[in-house]
């Protein structure tokens, strides 16, 4: 069996962490990918 690294995903947006719809959905996606074992990064700016 090979040691395969976990897949990773980066969620990008202008702004994250607020109460707006995009931030809320990004949080949901980050949680879902994390539950699947993915490494999640966020990028805002």
mmCIF entry with sequence, helices, sheets and N, C-alpha, C, O atoms, coordinates in Angstrom:
data_MODEL
# 
_entry.id   MODEL 
# 
_entity.id                         1 
_entity.type                       polymer 
_entity.pdbx_number_of_molecules   1 
# 
_entity_poly.entity_id                      1 
_entity_poly.type                           'polypeptide(L)' 
_entity_poly.nstd_linkage                   no 
_entity_poly.nstd_monomer                   no 
_entity_poly.pdbx_seq_one_letter_code       
;(UNK)(UNK)(UNK)(UNK)(UNK)(UNK)(UNK)(UNK)(UNK)(UNK)(UNK)(UNK)(UNK)(UNK)(UNK)(UNK)
(UNK)(UNK)(UNK)(UNK)(UNK)(UNK)(UNK)(UNK)(UNK)(UNK)(UNK)(UNK)(UNK)(UNK)(UNK)(UNK)
(UNK)(UNK)(UNK)(UNK)(UNK)(UNK)(UNK)(UNK)(UNK)(UNK)(UNK)(UNK)(UNK)
;
_entity_poly.pdbx_seq_one_letter_code_can   XXXXXXXXXXXXXXXXXXXXXXXXXXXXXXXXXXXXXXXXXXXXX 
_entity_poly.pdbx_strand_id                 A 
# 
loop_
_entity_poly_seq.entity_id 
_entity_poly_seq.num 
_entity_poly_seq.mon_id 
_entity_poly_seq.hetero 
1 1  UNK n 
1 2  UNK n 
1 3  UNK n 
1 4  UNK n 
1 5  UNK n 
1 6  UNK n 
1 7  UNK n 
1 8  UNK n 
1 9  UNK n 
1 10 UNK n 
1 11 UNK n 
1 12 UNK n 
1 13 UNK n 
1 14 UNK n 
1 15 UNK n 
1 16 UNK n 
1 17 UNK n 
1 18 UNK n 
1 19 UNK n 
1 20 UNK n 
1 21 UNK n 
1 22 UNK n 
1 23 UNK n 
1 24 UNK n 
1 25 UNK n 
1 26 UNK n 
1 27 UNK n 
1 28 UNK n 
1 29 UNK n 
1 30 UNK n 
1 31 UNK n 
1 32 UNK n 
1 33 UNK n 
1 34 UNK n 
1 35 UNK n 
1 36 UNK n 
1 37 UNK n 
1 38 UNK n 
1 39 UNK n 
1 40 UNK n 
1 41 UNK n 
1 42 UNK n 
1 43 UNK n 
1 44 UNK n 
1 45 UNK n 
# 
_struct_asym.id          A 
_struct_asym.entity_id   1 
# 
_struct_conf.conf_type_id            HELX_P 
_struct_conf.id                      HELX_P1 
_struct_conf.pdbx_PDB_helix_id       AA1 
_struct_conf.beg_label_comp_id       UNK 
_struct_conf.beg_label_asym_id       A 
_struct_conf.beg_label_seq_id        21 
_struct_conf.pdbx_beg_PDB_ins_code   ? 
_struct_conf.end_label_comp_id       UNK 
_struct_conf.end_label_asym_id       A 
_struct_conf.end_label_seq_id        35 
_struct_conf.pdbx_end_PDB_ins_code   ? 
_struct_conf.beg_auth_comp_id        UNK 
_struct_conf.beg_auth_asym_id        A 
_struct_conf.beg_auth_seq_id         21 
_struct_conf.end_auth_comp_id        UNK 
_struct_conf.end_auth_asym_id        A 
_struct_conf.end_auth_seq_id         35 
_struct_conf.pdbx_PDB_helix_class    1 
_struct_conf.details                 ? 
_struct_conf.pdbx_PDB_helix_length   15 
# 
_struct_conf_type.id          HELX_P 
_struct_conf_type.criteria    ? 
_struct_conf_type.reference   ? 
# 
_struct_sheet.id               AA1 
_struct_sheet.type             ? 
_struct_sheet.number_strands   2 
_struct_sheet.details          ? 
# 
_struct_sheet_order.sheet_id     AA1 
_struct_sheet_order.range_id_1   1 
_struct_sheet_order.range_id_2   2 
_struct_sheet_order.offset       ? 
_struct_sheet_order.sense        parallel 
# 
loop_
_struct_sheet_range.sheet_id 
_struct_sheet_range.id 
_struct_sheet_range.beg_label_comp_id 
_struct_sheet_range.beg_label_asym_id 
_struct_sheet_range.beg_label_seq_id 
_struct_sheet_range.pdbx_beg_PDB_ins_code 
_struct_sheet_range.end_label_comp_id 
_struct_sheet_range.end_label_asym_id 
_struct_sheet_range.end_label_seq_id 
_struct_sheet_range.pdbx_end_PDB_ins_code 
_struct_sheet_range.beg_auth_comp_id 
_struct_sheet_range.beg_auth_asym_id 
_struct_sheet_range.beg_auth_seq_id 
_struct_sheet_range.end_auth_comp_id 
_struct_sheet_range.end_auth_asym_id 
_struct_sheet_range.end_auth_seq_id 
AA1 1 UNK A 8  ? UNK A 13 ? UNK A 8  UNK A 13 
AA1 2 UNK A 39 ? UNK A 44 ? UNK A 39 UNK A 44 
# 
loop_
_atom_site.group_PDB 
_atom_site.id 
_atom_site.type_symbol 
_atom_site.label_atom_id 
_atom_site.label_alt_id 
_atom_site.label_comp_id 
_atom_site.label_asym_id 
_atom_site.label_entity_id 
_atom_site.label_seq_id 
_atom_site.pdbx_PDB_ins_code 
_atom_site.Cartn_x 
_atom_site.Cartn_y 
_atom_site.Cartn_z 
_atom_site.occupancy 
_atom_site.B_iso_or_equiv 
_atom_site.pdbx_formal_charge 
_atom_site.auth_seq_id 
_atom_site.auth_comp_id 
_atom_site.auth_asym_id 
_atom_site.auth_atom_id 
_atom_site.pdbx_PDB_model_num 
ATOM 1   N N  . UNK A 1 1  ? 0.842   -1.174 0.000  1.00 0.00 ? 1  UNK A N  1 
ATOM 2   C CA . UNK A 1 1  ? 0.000   0.000  0.000  1.00 0.00 ? 1  UNK A CA 1 
ATOM 3   C C  . UNK A 1 1  ? 0.889   1.240  0.000  1.00 0.00 ? 1  UNK A C  1 
ATOM 4   O O  . UNK A 1 1  ? 1.825   1.347  0.793  1.00 0.00 ? 1  UNK A O  1 
ATOM 5   N N  . UNK A 1 2  ? 0.583   2.175  -0.901 1.00 0.00 ? 2  UNK A N  1 
ATOM 6   C CA . UNK A 1 2  ? 1.365   3.408  -1.000 1.00 0.00 ? 2  UNK A CA 1 
ATOM 7   C C  . UNK A 1 2  ? 0.896   4.420  0.033  1.00 0.00 ? 2  UNK A C  1 
ATOM 8   O O  . UNK A 1 2  ? -0.272  4.447  0.422  1.00 0.00 ? 2  UNK A O  1 
ATOM 9   N N  . UNK A 1 3  ? 1.831   5.246  0.464  1.00 0.00 ? 3  UNK A N  1 
ATOM 10  C CA . UNK A 1 3  ? 1.499   6.345  1.357  1.00 0.00 ? 3  UNK A CA 1 
ATOM 11  C C  . UNK A 1 3  ? 1.137   7.554  0.486  1.00 0.00 ? 3  UNK A C  1 
ATOM 12  O O  . UNK A 1 3  ? 2.020   8.288  0.042  1.00 0.00 ? 3  UNK A O  1 
ATOM 13  N N  . UNK A 1 4  ? -0.142  7.755  0.248  1.00 0.00 ? 4  UNK A N  1 
ATOM 14  C CA . UNK A 1 4  ? -0.620  8.826  -0.622 1.00 0.00 ? 4  UNK A CA 1 
ATOM 15  C C  . UNK A 1 4  ? -1.058  10.000 0.251  1.00 0.00 ? 4  UNK A C  1 
ATOM 16  O O  . UNK A 1 4  ? -1.852  9.821  1.174  1.00 0.00 ? 4  UNK A O  1 
ATOM 17  N N  . UNK A 1 5  ? -0.545  11.206 -0.034 1.00 0.00 ? 5  UNK A N  1 
ATOM 18  C CA . UNK A 1 5  ? -0.967  12.351 0.770  1.00 0.00 ? 5  UNK A CA 1 
ATOM 19  C C  . UNK A 1 5  ? -2.450  12.671 0.543  1.00 0.00 ? 5  UNK A C  1 
ATOM 20  O O  . UNK A 1 5  ? -3.015  12.398 -0.516 1.00 0.00 ? 5  UNK A O  1 
ATOM 21  N N  . UNK A 1 6  ? -3.046  13.252 1.566  1.00 0.00 ? 6  UNK A N  1 
ATOM 22  C CA . UNK A 1 6  ? -4.457  13.637 1.465  1.00 0.00 ? 6  UNK A CA 1 
ATOM 23  C C  . UNK A 1 6  ? -4.608  14.712 0.399  1.00 0.00 ? 6  UNK A C  1 
ATOM 24  O O  . UNK A 1 6  ? -3.735  15.568 0.255  1.00 0.00 ? 6  UNK A O  1 
ATOM 25  N N  . UNK A 1 7  ? -5.696  14.678 -0.343 1.00 0.00 ? 7  UNK A N  1 
ATOM 26  C CA . UNK A 1 7  ? -5.929  15.743 -1.316 1.00 0.00 ? 7  UNK A CA 1 
ATOM 27  C C  . UNK A 1 7  ? -6.116  17.074 -0.589 1.00 0.00 ? 7  UNK A C  1 
ATOM 28  O O  . UNK A 1 7  ? -6.457  17.109 0.594  1.00 0.00 ? 7  UNK A O  1 
ATOM 29  N N  . UNK A 1 8  ? -5.892  18.142 -1.303 1.00 0.00 ? 8  UNK A N  1 
ATOM 30  C CA . UNK A 1 8  ? -6.068  19.455 -0.690 1.00 0.00 ? 8  UNK A CA 1 
ATOM 31  C C  . UNK A 1 8  ? -6.914  20.339 -1.595 1.00 0.00 ? 8  UNK A C  1 
ATOM 32  O O  . UNK A 1 8  ? -6.997  20.131 -2.805 1.00 0.00 ? 8  UNK A O  1 
ATOM 33  N N  . UNK A 1 9  ? -7.532  21.324 -0.975 1.00 0.00 ? 9  UNK A N  1 
ATOM 34  C CA . UNK A 1 9  ? -8.378  22.274 -1.688 1.00 0.00 ? 9  UNK A CA 1 
ATOM 35  C C  . UNK A 1 9  ? -8.154  23.646 -1.054 1.00 0.00 ? 9  UNK A C  1 
ATOM 36  O O  . UNK A 1 9  ? -7.941  23.749 0.154  1.00 0.00 ? 9  UNK A O  1 
ATOM 37  N N  . UNK A 1 10 ? -8.202  24.690 -1.868 1.00 0.00 ? 10 UNK A N  1 
ATOM 38  C CA . UNK A 1 10 ? -8.115  26.062 -1.378 1.00 0.00 ? 10 UNK A CA 1 
ATOM 39  C C  . UNK A 1 10 ? -9.410  26.777 -1.735 1.00 0.00 ? 10 UNK A C  1 
ATOM 40  O O  . UNK A 1 10 ? -9.837  26.780 -2.890 1.00 0.00 ? 10 UNK A O  1 
ATOM 41  N N  . UNK A 1 11 ? -10.020 27.375 -0.737 1.00 0.00 ? 11 UNK A N  1 
ATOM 42  C CA . UNK A 1 11 ? -11.249 28.142 -0.938 1.00 0.00 ? 11 UNK A CA 1 
ATOM 43  C C  . UNK A 1 11 ? -10.851 29.607 -0.992 1.00 0.00 ? 11 UNK A C  1 
ATOM 44  O O  . UNK A 1 11 ? -10.302 30.147 -0.031 1.00 0.00 ? 11 UNK A O  1 
ATOM 45  N N  . UNK A 1 12 ? -11.132 30.253 -2.130 1.00 0.00 ? 12 UNK A N  1 
ATOM 46  C CA . UNK A 1 12 ? -10.721 31.643 -2.359 1.00 0.00 ? 12 UNK A CA 1 
ATOM 47  C C  . UNK A 1 12 ? -11.935 32.561 -2.409 1.00 0.00 ? 12 UNK A C  1 
ATOM 48  O O  . UNK A 1 12 ? -12.965 32.222 -2.992 1.00 0.00 ? 12 UNK A O  1 
ATOM 49  N N  . UNK A 1 13 ? -11.796 33.727 -1.789 1.00 0.00 ? 13 UNK A N  1 
ATOM 50  C CA . UNK A 1 13 ? -12.837 34.733 -1.837 1.00 0.00 ? 13 UNK A CA 1 
ATOM 51  C C  . UNK A 1 13 ? -12.227 36.085 -1.515 1.00 0.00 ? 13 UNK A C  1 
ATOM 52  O O  . UNK A 1 13 ? -11.121 36.161 -0.979 1.00 0.00 ? 13 UNK A O  1 
ATOM 53  N N  . UNK A 1 14 ? -12.934 37.135 -1.836 1.00 0.00 ? 14 UNK A N  1 
ATOM 54  C CA . UNK A 1 14 ? -12.487 38.481 -1.512 1.00 0.00 ? 14 UNK A CA 1 
ATOM 55  C C  . UNK A 1 14 ? -12.403 38.664 -0.006 1.00 0.00 ? 14 UNK A C  1 
ATOM 56  O O  . UNK A 1 14 ? -11.460 39.266 0.508  1.00 0.00 ? 14 UNK A O  1 
ATOM 57  N N  . UNK A 1 15 ? -13.411 38.130 0.702  1.00 0.00 ? 15 UNK A N  1 
ATOM 58  C CA . UNK A 1 15 ? -13.452 38.257 2.159  1.00 0.00 ? 15 UNK A CA 1 
ATOM 59  C C  . UNK A 1 15 ? -14.092 36.990 2.717  1.00 0.00 ? 15 UNK A C  1 
ATOM 60  O O  . UNK A 1 15 ? -15.083 36.498 2.177  1.00 0.00 ? 15 UNK A O  1 
ATOM 61  N N  . UNK A 1 16 ? -13.523 36.467 3.796  1.00 0.00 ? 16 UNK A N  1 
ATOM 62  C CA . UNK A 1 16 ? -14.079 35.290 4.455  1.00 0.00 ? 16 UNK A CA 1 
ATOM 63  C C  . UNK A 1 16 ? -14.195 35.564 5.950  1.00 0.00 ? 16 UNK A C  1 
ATOM 64  O O  . UNK A 1 16 ? -13.470 36.395 6.496  1.00 0.00 ? 16 UNK A O  1 
ATOM 65  N N  . UNK A 1 17 ? -15.104 34.866 6.599  1.00 0.00 ? 17 UNK A N  1 
ATOM 66  C CA . UNK A 1 17 ? -15.218 34.962 8.040  1.00 0.00 ? 17 UNK A CA 1 
ATOM 67  C C  . UNK A 1 17 ? -16.337 35.849 8.532  1.00 0.00 ? 17 UNK A C  1 
ATOM 68  O O  . UNK A 1 17 ? -16.550 35.954 9.740  1.00 0.00 ? 17 UNK A O  1 
ATOM 69  N N  . UNK A 1 18 ? -17.052 36.485 7.640  1.00 0.00 ? 18 UNK A N  1 
ATOM 70  C CA . UNK A 1 18 ? -18.163 37.344 8.066  1.00 0.00 ? 18 UNK A CA 1 
ATOM 71  C C  . UNK A 1 18 ? -19.473 36.583 8.071  1.00 0.00 ? 18 UNK A C  1 
ATOM 72  O O  . UNK A 1 18 ? -19.499 35.354 8.010  1.00 0.00 ? 18 UNK A O  1 
ATOM 73  N N  . UNK A 1 19 ? -20.544 37.328 8.145  1.00 0.00 ? 19 UNK A N  1 
ATOM 74  C CA . UNK A 1 19 ? -21.871 36.724 8.159  1.00 0.00 ? 19 UNK A CA 1 
ATOM 75  C C  . UNK A 1 19 ? -22.559 36.744 6.815  1.00 0.00 ? 19 UNK A C  1 
ATOM 76  O O  . UNK A 1 19 ? -23.736 36.399 6.711  1.00 0.00 ? 19 UNK A O  1 
ATOM 77  N N  . UNK A 1 20 ? -21.829 37.148 5.772  1.00 0.00 ? 20 UNK A N  1 
ATOM 78  C CA . UNK A 1 20 ? -22.441 37.211 4.438  1.00 0.00 ? 20 UNK A CA 1 
ATOM 79  C C  . UNK A 1 20 ? -22.601 35.801 3.866  1.00 0.00 ? 20 UNK A C  1 
ATOM 80  O O  . UNK A 1 20 ? -22.017 34.844 4.375  1.00 0.00 ? 20 UNK A O  1 
ATOM 81  N N  . UNK A 1 21 ? -23.385 35.689 2.820  1.00 0.00 ? 21 UNK A N  1 
ATOM 82  C CA . UNK A 1 21 ? -23.684 34.388 2.232  1.00 0.00 ? 21 UNK A CA 1 
ATOM 83  C C  . UNK A 1 21 ? -22.477 33.635 1.723  1.00 0.00 ? 21 UNK A C  1 
ATOM 84  O O  . UNK A 1 21 ? -22.403 32.416 1.872  1.00 0.00 ? 21 UNK A O  1 
ATOM 85  N N  . UNK A 1 22 ? -21.531 34.334 1.126  1.00 0.00 ? 22 UNK A N  1 
ATOM 86  C CA . UNK A 1 22 ? -20.346 33.666 0.578  1.00 0.00 ? 22 UNK A CA 1 
ATOM 87  C C  . UNK A 1 22 ? -19.525 33.053 1.704  1.00 0.00 ? 22 UNK A C  1 
ATOM 88  O O  . UNK A 1 22 ? -19.074 31.913 1.592  1.00 0.00 ? 22 UNK A O  1 
ATOM 89  N N  . UNK A 1 23 ? -19.328 33.796 2.785  1.00 0.00 ? 23 UNK A N  1 
ATOM 90  C CA . UNK A 1 23 ? -18.551 33.279 3.917  1.00 0.00 ? 23 UNK A CA 1 
ATOM 91  C C  . UNK A 1 23 ? -19.232 32.081 4.558  1.00 0.00 ? 23 UNK A C  1 
ATOM 92  O O  . UNK A 1 23 ? -18.571 31.112 4.933  1.00 0.00 ? 23 UNK A O  1 
ATOM 93  N N  . UNK A 1 24 ? -20.542 32.145 4.682  1.00 0.00 ? 24 UNK A N  1 
ATOM 94  C CA . UNK A 1 24 ? -21.291 31.038 5.281  1.00 0.00 ? 24 UNK A CA 1 
ATOM 95  C C  . UNK A 1 24 ? -21.146 29.786 4.420  1.00 0.00 ? 24 UNK A C  1 
ATOM 96  O O  . UNK A 1 24 ? -20.893 28.701 4.945  1.00 0.00 ? 24 UNK A O  1 
ATOM 97  N N  . UNK A 1 25 ? -21.303 29.924 3.117  1.00 0.00 ? 25 UNK A N  1 
ATOM 98  C CA . UNK A 1 25 ? -21.171 28.776 2.220  1.00 0.00 ? 25 UNK A CA 1 
ATOM 99  C C  . UNK A 1 25 ? -19.736 28.249 2.199  1.00 0.00 ? 25 UNK A C  1 
ATOM 100 O O  . UNK A 1 25 ? -19.523 27.037 2.157  1.00 0.00 ? 25 UNK A O  1 
ATOM 101 N N  . UNK A 1 26 ? -18.767 29.134 2.228  1.00 0.00 ? 26 UNK A N  1 
ATOM 102 C CA . UNK A 1 26 ? -17.360 28.703 2.252  1.00 0.00 ? 26 UNK A CA 1 
ATOM 103 C C  . UNK A 1 26 ? -17.077 27.885 3.501  1.00 0.00 ? 26 UNK A C  1 
ATOM 104 O O  . UNK A 1 26 ? -16.344 26.898 3.444  1.00 0.00 ? 26 UNK A O  1 
ATOM 105 N N  . UNK A 1 27 ? -17.652 28.286 4.627  1.00 0.00 ? 27 UNK A N  1 
ATOM 106 C CA . UNK A 1 27 ? -17.482 27.534 5.867  1.00 0.00 ? 27 UNK A CA 1 
ATOM 107 C C  . UNK A 1 27 ? -18.092 26.144 5.747  1.00 0.00 ? 27 UNK A C  1 
ATOM 108 O O  . UNK A 1 27 ? -17.517 25.165 6.223  1.00 0.00 ? 27 UNK A O  1 
ATOM 109 N N  . UNK A 1 28 ? -19.259 26.058 5.109  1.00 0.00 ? 28 UNK A N  1 
ATOM 110 C CA . UNK A 1 28 ? -19.905 24.753 4.896  1.00 0.00 ? 28 UNK A CA 1 
ATOM 111 C C  . UNK A 1 28 ? -19.040 23.853 4.028  1.00 0.00 ? 28 UNK A C  1 
ATOM 112 O O  . UNK A 1 28 ? -18.862 22.675 4.338  1.00 0.00 ? 28 UNK A O  1 
ATOM 113 N N  . UNK A 1 29 ? -18.497 24.406 2.931  1.00 0.00 ? 29 UNK A N  1 
ATOM 114 C CA . UNK A 1 29 ? -17.648 23.626 2.037  1.00 0.00 ? 29 UNK A CA 1 
ATOM 115 C C  . UNK A 1 29 ? -16.372 23.173 2.737  1.00 0.00 ? 29 UNK A C  1 
ATOM 116 O O  . UNK A 1 29 ? -15.941 22.031 2.579  1.00 0.00 ? 29 UNK A O  1 
ATOM 117 N N  . UNK A 1 30 ? -15.772 24.072 3.510  1.00 0.00 ? 30 UNK A N  1 
ATOM 118 C CA . UNK A 1 30 ? -14.545 23.721 4.236  1.00 0.00 ? 30 UNK A CA 1 
ATOM 119 C C  . UNK A 1 30 ? -14.825 22.574 5.210  1.00 0.00 ? 30 UNK A C  1 
ATOM 120 O O  . UNK A 1 30 ? -14.027 21.643 5.318  1.00 0.00 ? 30 UNK A O  1 
ATOM 121 N N  . UNK A 1 31 ? -15.944 22.639 5.912  1.00 0.00 ? 31 UNK A N  1 
ATOM 122 C CA . UNK A 1 31 ? -16.307 21.573 6.838  1.00 0.00 ? 31 UNK A CA 1 
ATOM 123 C C  . UNK A 1 31 ? -16.492 20.246 6.087  1.00 0.00 ? 31 UNK A C  1 
ATOM 124 O O  . UNK A 1 31 ? -15.985 19.209 6.515  1.00 0.00 ? 31 UNK A O  1 
ATOM 125 N N  . UNK A 1 32 ? -17.219 20.289 4.968  1.00 0.00 ? 32 UNK A N  1 
ATOM 126 C CA . UNK A 1 32 ? -17.498 19.069 4.204  1.00 0.00 ? 32 UNK A CA 1 
ATOM 127 C C  . UNK A 1 32 ? -16.212 18.435 3.683  1.00 0.00 ? 32 UNK A C  1 
ATOM 128 O O  . UNK A 1 32 ? -16.032 17.223 3.801  1.00 0.00 ? 32 UNK A O  1 
ATOM 129 N N  . UNK A 1 33 ? -15.316 19.238 3.109  1.00 0.00 ? 33 UNK A N  1 
ATOM 130 C CA . UNK A 1 33 ? -14.047 18.696 2.633  1.00 0.00 ? 33 UNK A CA 1 
ATOM 131 C C  . UNK A 1 33 ? -13.225 18.129 3.782  1.00 0.00 ? 33 UNK A C  1 
ATOM 132 O O  . UNK A 1 33 ? -12.589 17.086 3.630  1.00 0.00 ? 33 UNK A O  1 
ATOM 133 N N  . UNK A 1 34 ? -13.229 18.802 4.929  1.00 0.00 ? 34 UNK A N  1 
ATOM 134 C CA . UNK A 1 34 ? -12.514 18.305 6.096  1.00 0.00 ? 34 UNK A CA 1 
ATOM 135 C C  . UNK A 1 34 ? -13.041 16.958 6.561  1.00 0.00 ? 34 UNK A C  1 
ATOM 136 O O  . UNK A 1 34 ? -12.265 16.081 6.939  1.00 0.00 ? 34 UNK A O  1 
ATOM 137 N N  . UNK A 1 35 ? -14.356 16.792 6.535  1.00 0.00 ? 35 UNK A N  1 
ATOM 138 C CA . UNK A 1 35 ? -14.969 15.518 6.911  1.00 0.00 ? 35 UNK A CA 1 
ATOM 139 C C  . UNK A 1 35 ? -14.550 14.389 5.969  1.00 0.00 ? 35 UNK A C  1 
ATOM 140 O O  . UNK A 1 35 ? -14.483 13.229 6.375  1.00 0.00 ? 35 UNK A O  1 
ATOM 141 N N  . UNK A 1 36 ? -14.270 14.730 4.721  1.00 0.00 ? 36 UNK A N  1 
ATOM 142 C CA . UNK A 1 36 ? -13.835 13.731 3.743  1.00 0.00 ? 36 UNK A CA 1 
ATOM 143 C C  . UNK A 1 36 ? -12.334 13.448 3.819  1.00 0.00 ? 36 UNK A C  1 
ATOM 144 O O  . UNK A 1 36 ? -11.812 12.615 3.078  1.00 0.00 ? 36 UNK A O  1 
ATOM 145 N N  . UNK A 1 37 ? -11.650 14.148 4.720  1.00 0.00 ? 37 UNK A N  1 
ATOM 146 C CA . UNK A 1 37 ? -10.221 13.908 4.891  1.00 0.00 ? 37 UNK A CA 1 
ATOM 147 C C  . UNK A 1 37 ? -9.320  14.807 4.068  1.00 0.00 ? 37 UNK A C  1 
ATOM 148 O O  . UNK A 1 37 ? -8.108  14.593 4.030  1.00 0.00 ? 37 UNK A O  1 
ATOM 149 N N  . UNK A 1 38 ? -9.878  15.796 3.417  1.00 0.00 ? 38 UNK A N  1 
ATOM 150 C CA . UNK A 1 38 ? -9.092  16.721 2.610  1.00 0.00 ? 38 UNK A CA 1 
ATOM 151 C C  . UNK A 1 38 ? -8.420  17.757 3.507  1.00 0.00 ? 38 UNK A C  1 
ATOM 152 O O  . UNK A 1 38 ? -8.925  18.082 4.582  1.00 0.00 ? 38 UNK A O  1 
ATOM 153 N N  . UNK A 1 39 ? -7.292  18.264 3.062  1.00 0.00 ? 39 UNK A N  1 
ATOM 154 C CA . UNK A 1 39 ? -6.647  19.394 3.725  1.00 0.00 ? 39 UNK A CA 1 
ATOM 155 C C  . UNK A 1 39 ? -7.233  20.665 3.124  1.00 0.00 ? 39 UNK A C  1 
ATOM 156 O O  . UNK A 1 39 ? -7.199  20.846 1.907  1.00 0.00 ? 39 UNK A O  1 
ATOM 157 N N  . UNK A 1 40 ? -7.766  21.539 3.959  1.00 0.00 ? 40 UNK A N  1 
ATOM 158 C CA . UNK A 1 40 ? -8.473  22.731 3.492  1.00 0.00 ? 40 UNK A CA 1 
ATOM 159 C C  . UNK A 1 40 ? -7.665  23.967 3.854  1.00 0.00 ? 40 UNK A C  1 
ATOM 160 O O  . UNK A 1 40 ? -7.215  24.124 4.989  1.00 0.00 ? 40 UNK A O  1 
ATOM 161 N N  . UNK A 1 41 ? -7.491  24.834 2.878  1.00 0.00 ? 41 UNK A N  1 
ATOM 162 C CA . UNK A 1 41 ? -6.883  26.142 3.090  1.00 0.00 ? 41 UNK A CA 1 
ATOM 163 C C  . UNK A 1 41 ? -7.878  27.190 2.646  1.00 0.00 ? 41 UNK A C  1 
ATOM 164 O O  . UNK A 1 41 ? -8.669  26.960 1.731  1.00 0.00 ? 41 UNK A O  1 
ATOM 165 N N  . UNK A 1 42 ? -7.838  28.340 3.292  1.00 0.00 ? 42 UNK A N  1 
ATOM 166 C CA . UNK A 1 42 ? -8.654  29.458 2.836  1.00 0.00 ? 42 UNK A CA 1 
ATOM 167 C C  . UNK A 1 42 ? -7.729  30.591 2.426  1.00 0.00 ? 42 UNK A C  1 
ATOM 168 O O  . UNK A 1 42 ? -6.645  30.774 2.980  1.00 0.00 ? 42 UNK A O  1 
ATOM 169 N N  . UNK A 1 43 ? -8.188  31.334 1.451  1.00 0.00 ? 43 UNK A N  1 
ATOM 170 C CA . UNK A 1 43 ? -7.420  32.455 0.914  1.00 0.00 ? 43 UNK A CA 1 
ATOM 171 C C  . UNK A 1 43 ? -8.368  33.605 0.687  1.00 0.00 ? 43 UNK A C  1 
ATOM 172 O O  . UNK A 1 43 ? -9.361  33.463 -0.027 1.00 0.00 ? 43 UNK A O  1 
ATOM 173 N N  . UNK A 1 44 ? -8.074  34.747 1.288  1.00 0.00 ? 44 UNK A N  1 
ATOM 174 C CA . UNK A 1 44 ? -8.927  35.925 1.132  1.00 0.00 ? 44 UNK A CA 1 
ATOM 175 C C  . UNK A 1 44 ? -8.027  37.142 0.941  1.00 0.00 ? 44 UNK A C  1 
ATOM 176 O O  . UNK A 1 44 ? -6.917  37.209 1.471  1.00 0.00 ? 44 UNK A O  1 
ATOM 177 N N  . UNK A 1 45 ? -8.526  38.082 0.184  1.00 0.00 ? 45 UNK A N  1 
ATOM 178 C CA . UNK A 1 45 ? -7.725  39.285 0.034  1.00 0.00 ? 45 UNK A CA 1 
ATOM 179 C C  . UNK A 1 45 ? -8.048  40.090 -1.157 1.00 0.00 ? 45 UNK A C  1 
ATOM 180 O O  . UNK A 1 45 ? -7.431  41.131 -1.384 1.00 0.00 ? 45 UNK A O  1 
# 
